[in-house]
Amino acid sequence: MAPKRFLLPIFFIVVYTGWNNYSNGWISEKHNGYNLFYTTGDRENKDAYTKIIDNGIYSVNSFFASSYNKAFNVFIHPNRNSLDSTWQKNWNMPGFKSECWMVASGVADRLDMISPKIWDKEACEHFYAETEKTQQLITHELIHVYHGQLNSSPDFSNTEGIDWFVEGLATYASGQFDSSGVKRVKTAIAENKIPGTLDSFWTGNLKYPLSGSLVMFIDNNWKRNILKMLLPLNKKSAILSTLKIQETELLAQWKIFIEKL
């Protein structure tokens, strides 16, 4: 699993180049590898958020042993309405209203999040004071950014049957698939409550630990260099072909791997 400490190396110390007003009330700052956008209400929070972002970038670079292909933008939204309006525009879904647990998203060129310090009132299930979980969540989305920069579908809109891989990778590499997740998956296996296909892994209450455990198995069985070879692929058939395995056999071997943990 990904390490749970987040030490910031010297080469990732932020280079602060001053701030300037951006359109629609955004303030912008240039940092190492990304541009930060926030509003006046988060001016006093930006340094704490920058540390979380930089720690996440360091974890991502360490996991993949490589850096991002290009700089990206990070938007700290002052409330849920701001985030929803961005998703409505970017996803071409004018009437979209996010669920309360949705607080952030990442694609190749941007990371959007509700200001973490107001998650307690703007969201459910997420609390800024839970520092490790907050870090892992932001790292999760930064993994999506890294993945999107390599994938043939940068925003994952043109993919086929790989939801389990996209989300499983971010869950596993961020450290969110922990001992409690292992226990939940092992219990589901023992109770014969495991989906029979990859497509159904990204469904139900166990979708995050199930998908994370499967990517963990791939990483352990085929090793990190093969896992990285899967990042550009946007179809389940291409992933299985690269692994040189049938879906049923992959699931059978995965189950044995998890039972031995």
C-alpha positions as CSV (number, residue, x, y, z in Angstrom):
1,M,0.0,0.0,0.0
2,A,1.0,3.6,-0.4
3,P,2.9,5.0,2.6
4,K,0.8,6.9,5.1
5,R,3.3,9.6,6.0
6,F,3.6,12.6,3.8
7,L,7.0,14.2,4.0
8,L,7.6,17.2,1.8
9,P,11.0,17.0,0.1
10,I,13.0,20.2,-0.6
11,F,12.3,20.1,-4.3
12,F,8.6,20.3,-3.8
13,I,8.7,23.4,-1.6
14,V,6.3,25.9,-3.2
15,V,7.7,28.7,-5.3
16,Y,5.4,31.5,-4.4
17,T,5.3,34.0,-7.3
18,G,2.7,36.4,-5.9
19,W,-1.0,36.5,-6.5
20,N,-3.2,38.3,-9.0
21,N,-6.9,38.6,-9.6
22,Y,-8.4,36.1,-12.0
23,S,-11.7,36.3,-13.8
24,N,-15.0,35.8,-11.8
25,G,-13.4,36.6,-8.4
26,W,-10.7,33.9,-8.5
27,I,-7.2,34.7,-7.1
28,S,-4.4,32.8,-8.8
29,E,-0.9,31.6,-7.7
30,K,1.7,29.7,-9.6
31,H,3.2,26.7,-7.8
32,N,5.6,23.9,-8.8
33,G,3.6,21.9,-11.3
34,Y,0.2,23.5,-10.9
35,N,-1.7,26.8,-10.7
36,L,-3.8,27.4,-7.6
37,F,-7.1,29.3,-7.8
38,Y,-9.1,30.3,-4.7
39,T,-11.4,33.1,-3.5
40,T,-10.8,35.7,-0.9
41,G,-12.5,33.6,1.8
42,D,-9.8,31.0,1.5
43,R,-6.8,33.4,1.6
44,E,-5.9,32.4,5.1
45,N,-6.4,28.6,4.3
46,K,-4.4,28.4,1.1
47,D,-1.1,27.6,2.8
48,A,-2.6,24.6,4.6
49,Y,-4.2,23.5,1.4
50,T,-1.0,23.9,-0.6
51,K,0.8,21.6,1.8
52,I,-1.9,18.9,1.3
53,I,-1.7,19.3,-2.5
54,D,2.2,19.2,-2.5
55,N,2.2,16.1,-0.2
56,G,-0.3,14.5,-2.5
57,I,1.8,15.2,-5.6
58,Y,4.9,13.8,-3.8
59,S,3.0,10.6,-3.0
60,V,1.8,10.3,-6.6
61,N,5.3,10.8,-8.0
62,S,6.7,8.3,-5.5
63,F,4.1,5.6,-6.3
64,F,4.7,5.9,-10.0
65,A,8.4,6.8,-9.9
66,S,7.7,9.6,-12.4
67,S,6.2,13.1,-12.4
68,Y,3.2,14.6,-14.1
69,N,3.4,15.2,-17.8
70,K,2.2,18.8,-17.6
71,A,1.1,21.5,-15.2
72,F,-2.6,21.5,-14.2
73,N,-5.0,23.8,-12.3
74,V,-6.4,23.4,-8.8
75,F,-9.6,25.2,-7.9
76,I,-10.6,25.6,-4.3
77,H,-14.4,26.3,-4.4
78,P,-15.9,28.4,-1.7
79,N,-19.1,26.3,-1.6
80,R,-21.0,23.5,-3.2
81,N,-22.9,25.7,-5.6
82,S,-19.6,26.9,-7.1
83,L,-18.4,23.3,-7.5
84,D,-21.8,22.2,-9.0
85,S,-21.8,25.0,-11.5
86,T,-18.3,24.0,-12.7
87,W,-19.3,20.3,-13.0
88,Q,-22.5,21.4,-14.9
89,K,-20.4,23.2,-17.4
90,N,-17.5,20.8,-17.7
91,W,-19.7,17.7,-17.9
92,N,-22.4,19.4,-20.1
93,M,-25.0,18.5,-17.5
94,P,-26.9,21.8,-16.8
95,G,-29.2,20.3,-14.2
96,F,-26.6,18.3,-12.3
97,K,-26.7,18.5,-8.5
98,S,-24.0,16.7,-6.6
99,E,-24.5,14.2,-3.8
100,C,-23.5,15.4,-0.4
101,W,-20.5,13.1,-0.3
102,M,-19.0,14.5,-3.5
103,V,-16.4,17.1,-2.6
104,A,-13.7,16.9,-5.4
105,S,-12.9,15.6,-8.8
106,G,-9.7,15.2,-10.9
107,V,-9.0,14.9,-14.6
108,A,-5.9,15.5,-16.7
109,D,-5.9,19.3,-16.6
110,R,-7.6,20.2,-13.3
111,L,-8.5,19.3,-9.8
112,D,-11.7,20.9,-8.3
113,M,-12.6,20.7,-4.6
114,I,-14.8,22.3,-2.1
115,S,-12.7,24.2,0.4
116,P,-11.9,21.3,2.9
117,K,-12.3,23.4,6.0
118,I,-16.1,23.7,5.2
119,W,-16.6,20.0,4.4
120,D,-18.3,19.7,7.8
121,K,-21.2,21.9,6.7
122,E,-21.1,21.5,2.9
123,A,-20.7,17.7,2.8
124,C,-21.4,14.4,4.5
125,E,-18.9,11.6,5.3
126,H,-15.9,13.9,5.1
127,F,-14.4,16.0,7.9
128,Y,-11.4,18.2,7.5
129,A,-10.2,17.4,11.0
130,E,-9.6,13.8,10.0
131,T,-6.3,14.8,8.5
132,E,-5.1,11.4,7.2
133,K,-8.4,10.8,5.4
134,T,-8.4,14.4,4.0
135,Q,-4.9,13.9,2.7
136,Q,-5.8,10.5,1.1
137,L,-8.9,12.0,-0.5
138,I,-7.0,14.8,-2.2
139,T,-4.2,12.4,-3.2
140,H,-6.9,10.1,-4.7
141,E,-8.0,13.0,-7.0
142,L,-4.4,13.9,-7.8
143,I,-4.0,10.3,-9.0
144,H,-6.9,10.8,-11.3
145,V,-5.1,13.9,-12.7
146,Y,-1.9,11.8,-13.2
147,H,-3.8,9.0,-14.8
148,G,-5.8,11.3,-17.0
149,Q,-2.6,12.9,-18.4
150,L,-1.6,9.4,-19.7
151,N,-5.0,8.0,-20.6
152,S,-6.3,8.2,-24.2
153,S,-9.4,9.7,-22.6
154,P,-8.1,12.6,-20.4
155,D,-11.3,13.1,-18.6
156,F,-12.3,9.4,-18.6
157,S,-15.5,10.2,-20.6
158,N,-14.6,7.9,-23.5
159,T,-13.8,4.7,-21.7
160,E,-15.3,1.2,-21.8
161,G,-15.6,-1.1,-18.7
162,I,-12.7,0.4,-16.7
163,D,-14.4,2.3,-13.9
164,W,-13.1,-0.4,-11.5
165,F,-9.6,0.3,-12.7
166,V,-9.8,4.1,-12.7
167,E,-11.3,4.3,-9.2
168,G,-9.4,1.2,-7.9
169,L,-6.1,2.7,-8.9
170,A,-6.8,6.0,-7.0
171,T,-8.2,4.1,-4.0
172,Y,-5.2,1.8,-3.8
173,A,-2.4,4.2,-4.6
174,S,-3.7,6.9,-2.2
175,G,-3.7,4.5,0.7
176,Q,-7.5,4.5,1.1
177,F,-7.6,0.7,0.7
178,D,-6.4,0.0,4.3
179,S,-6.8,-2.9,6.7
180,S,-10.5,-2.2,7.3
181,G,-11.0,-2.4,3.5
182,V,-9.2,-5.7,3.4
183,K,-11.4,-7.0,6.2
184,R,-14.6,-5.9,4.4
185,V,-13.5,-7.6,1.1
186,K,-12.5,-10.8,2.8
187,T,-15.8,-10.9,4.6
188,A,-17.7,-10.5,1.3
189,I,-15.7,-13.3,-0.2
190,A,-16.4,-15.6,2.8
191,E,-20.1,-14.7,2.5
192,N,-20.1,-15.3,-1.3
193,K,-21.2,-11.7,-2.0
194,I,-18.6,-10.9,-4.6
195,P,-19.7,-9.6,-8.1
196,G,-19.2,-12.0,-10.9
197,T,-17.8,-9.6,-13.4
198,L,-15.4,-6.7,-13.5
199,D,-18.2,-4.3,-14.8
200,S,-20.1,-4.9,-11.5
201,F,-17.1,-4.3,-9.3
202,W,-17.7,-0.6,-9.4
203,T,-21.2,-1.0,-7.9
204,G,-22.7,-1.1,-4.4
205,N,-21.3,-0.2,-1.0
206,L,-18.1,-2.1,-1.5
207,K,-17.1,-0.6,-4.8
208,Y,-14.1,1.4,-3.5
209,P,-12.5,-1.5,-1.5
210,L,-13.4,-4.1,-4.1
211,S,-11.8,-2.0,-6.9
212,G,-8.9,-1.0,-4.8
213,S,-8.2,-4.6,-3.9
214,L,-8.2,-5.7,-7.5
215,V,-5.6,-3.1,-8.5
216,M,-3.6,-4.0,-5.4
217,F,-3.6,-7.6,-6.7
218,I,-2.5,-6.5,-10.2
219,D,0.3,-4.4,-8.7
220,N,1.5,-7.3,-6.6
221,N,1.1,-10.0,-9.2
222,W,2.3,-8.2,-12.3
223,K,4.4,-5.5,-10.6
224,R,4.5,-1.8,-10.9
225,N,5.9,-1.5,-14.4
226,I,3.0,-3.5,-15.8
227,L,0.5,-1.6,-13.8
228,K,1.9,1.6,-15.3
229,M,1.5,0.2,-18.8
230,L,-2.3,0.0,-18.2
231,L,-2.7,3.7,-17.6
232,P,-3.0,4.8,-21.2
233,L,-5.7,2.1,-21.9
234,N,-9.4,3.1,-22.0
235,K,-11.0,-0.3,-22.6
236,K,-11.3,-3.4,-20.3
237,S,-10.4,-5.7,-23.2
238,A,-7.1,-3.8,-23.7
239,I,-6.3,-4.2,-20.0
240,L,-7.0,-7.9,-20.0
241,S,-5.0,-8.3,-23.2
242,T,-2.0,-6.5,-21.7
243,L,-2.2,-8.7,-18.6
244,K,-2.6,-11.8,-20.9
245,I,-5.5,-13.2,-18.8
246,Q,-9.2,-13.9,-19.1
247,E,-11.6,-12.0,-16.9
248,T,-12.8,-15.1,-15.1
249,E,-9.2,-16.2,-14.3
250,L,-8.3,-12.7,-13.2
251,L,-11.1,-12.8,-10.6
252,A,-10.3,-16.3,-9.5
253,Q,-6.6,-15.4,-8.9
254,W,-7.6,-12.2,-7.2
255,K,-9.9,-14.0,-4.8
256,I,-7.1,-16.4,-3.8
257,F,-4.7,-13.4,-3.3
258,I,-7.2,-11.6,-1.0
259,E,-8.0,-14.7,1.0
260,K,-4.3,-15.1,1.9
261,L,-3.9,-11.5,3.2
